[in-house]
Amino acid sequence: MPSSLIAIVDDDAMLRAALSSLLRSYGYAVEVFASGEALLAVAGARFACIVSDVRMPGMSGLELRRALLRDDIGTPVILMTAYLNPDVIRCADLLGVRAMLEKPIDSGLLAATIESALAAFMTTIALASGVPGGRDAAETIPIARMRHDVERSQ
């Protein structure tokens, strides 16, 4: 699904630049934001997927997801963190976060996770709009969440 517009939200300028370059190399259009507030100021609904850090000054990635839901924006959100713990995973799961990825980010896993999120999101849109065959497509797309096994890593 290259050329989809992906938002990257992270307070680390070097990581934003690196992820932007990586995703552009996969064919995605990318916009970067230093905060969740900055993304919300430009209308989060125009993005096909949002990749955000969890821990940032001001609005966290989890708070960003809450704000998107409050504004009825169903764009898939993928969160990244260097501080993965069961409470963050539980909260992200309750908020419908598509995936939690641990930093340092594996580029192949990030690309695969974005592809999976986009495919699932497009299927949801097709089902909601009554596109013929939408249900069959939904049943063939794996919508497994990619989560790090916290207990194993501790």
ZAVO-495694 format. One record per residue: residue in three letters; y negated, z negated, x negated of N, C-alpha, C in turn. Coordinates in steps of 0.2 Angstrom, whole numbers, plus 5000, padded with zeros to 4 digits. Layout:
ALAYZXYZXYZX...
***
This chain:
MET500650004996500050005000499450004996PRO499450034990498850034986498250064990SER497650044987496950064990496850014995SER497249964997497049905001496549864998LEU496049835002495549794999495749724998ILE495849704992496049634990495449594988ALA495449534991494949484988495249434983ILE494949424978495149364973494549314973VAL494849254974494349194975494549144970ASP494149134964494349084959493649064956ASP493549004954492948984950493049004943ASP493549024940493649044933493449114933ALA492949134930492649204929493149244925MET493449214920493949254916494549274920LEU494849224924495449234928495249284933ARG494649284936494449334941494449404938ALA494149414932494149474929494849504927ALA495249454925495949474923496349494929LEU496349464935496649474941496449544944SER495749554944495449614946495749674942SER495749664936495949724932496649734933LEU497049684934497749694935497949724942LEU497549704947497649734954497449804954ARG496849814951496649884950497149934947SER497449904942497949944939498549964943TYR498649924948499149934953498949984959GLY498249994959498050044964497650014969TYR497549944969497149914974496349914973ALA496049914978495249904978495249824978VAL494749804974494649734973493949704973GLU493849654976493149614976493349544974VAL492849524970492949454967492449404970PHE492649344970492149294973492249224969ALA491749194967491749134963491949074968SER491949084974492049024979492249054986GLY492549004990492749024997492149035001GLU491548994999490949005003490649075002ALA490749104996490449164995490849224998LEU491549214999491949265002491749255010LEU491749195013491549195020490849225022ALA490449225017489749255018489749325019VAL490249365017490349435017490849455022ALA491049415027491549435032492249445029GLY492649395029493349395026493849435030ALA493649455036494149505040494149575037ARG493749595033493749665030494349665025PHE494549615022495049615017495749625020ALA496249655016496949665018497349605016CYS497049565011497449515008496949475004ILE496949405004496549365000496949324995VAL496849324989497149284984496649234981SER496849164982496349114981496649064977ASP496249034972496448964969496448914974VAL496848864973496848804977496248754976ARG496148734969495648694967495048724964MET494548714968493848744966493348694968PRO492748694964492248654967491948684974GLY491748634978491548654985492148664989MET492248724992492848734997493448754993SER493948714994494648724991494948794994GLY495448814991495848874994496148855001LEU496348795002496648765009496048765014GLU495448745012494948745016494648815018LEU494748855013494548925015495048955020ARG495648945020496148965025496048935031ARG495848865032495648835038495048875041ALA494548885037493948925039494148995042LEU494549025039494749095041495149085048LEU495549035049495849025055495449005060ARG494948965059494448945064494049005066ASP493949055062493549115064493949165066ASP494649145067495149195070495249255066ILE495249245059495449295054496149285052GLY496549335053497249325052497449355045THR496949375041497149405035497649365031PRO498149395028498649355024498249315018VAL498449255016498149215011498749195006ILE498649215000499049194994498649144990LEU498949084989498649034985498949024978MET498549014973498749004966498548934964THR498948904960498748834958499148814951ALA498748774947499148754941499348684943TYR499248654949499348584951499848584957LEU500348614957500848624963501148554964ASN501048534970501448474972501648474980PRO502148434982502348434989501848434994ASP501348394993500848394998500448454999VAL500248484994499948554994500348604997ILE500948604995501448654999501548645006ARG501548575008501648565015501048585019CYS500448565016499848585020499748665020ALA499948695015499848775015500348805020ASP500948775020501448795025501148785032LEU500848735034500648715040500048765042LEU499648785037499148835038499348905038GLY499948915037500148985037500049025031VAL499948995025499849025019500449065018ARG500349135016500949175014501349155009ALA501049135003501449114997500949064993MET501349024989501048984984501249004977LEU500849024973501049044966500748994961GLU501248984956501048934951500648974945LYS500148944942499848974936500248944930PRO500248984925499949054924500349104929ILE499949144932500249194936500649254933ASP501249264936501649314934501449374937SER501249434934500949484937501349524941GLY502049534940502449564944502649524951LEU502649464950502749424956502149424961LEU501549424958500949434962500949494965ALA501049554962501049614965501549624971ALA502149594969502749594975502549554981THR502149494979501949454985501449484989ILE500949514986500449554989500749604994GLU501249644991501549704995501849675001SER502249615000502649585005502149565011ALA501549525008501049505013500749565017LEU500649615014500349675017500749705022ALA501449715020501949745025502049695031ALA502049635030502149585036501549585040PHE500949595037500349595041500249655045MET500449715042500449775046500949775051THR501549745050502049745056501749705061THR501449645060501149605065500649635069ILE500149675066499649715069500049765073ALA500549805071500849855075501249825081LEU501549765080501849725086501249705091ALA500749685089500149665093499849725097SER499849775094499549835097500049875101GLY500649855101501249895105501449955102VAL501349965096501550025092502350035093PRO502550095096503350105096503650095089GLY504250055090504650045084504349985079GLY503849955082503549895078504049845077ARG504449825083504949775082505449785077ASP505649855077506249875072505949865065ALA505349885064505049875057504949795055ALA504849755060504749685059505449655057GLU505949675060506649655058506849675052THR506549725049506849755042506449725036ILE505849695038505449675032505549605031PRO505749585025505949515023505249475023ILE505249425027504549385027504749315024ALA505149315019505249255015504649225011ARG504549165012503949135008504249125001MET503849134996504049124989503649064987ARG504049014986503848944984504148914978HIS503848884974504048854968504448794970ASP505048784967505448724969505148664965VAL504748624968504348574965504848514962GLU505348494965505748444963506048474956ARG506248534956506648564950506148554944SER505548574945505048574939504848504937GLN504948454941504648384938505148354934
***
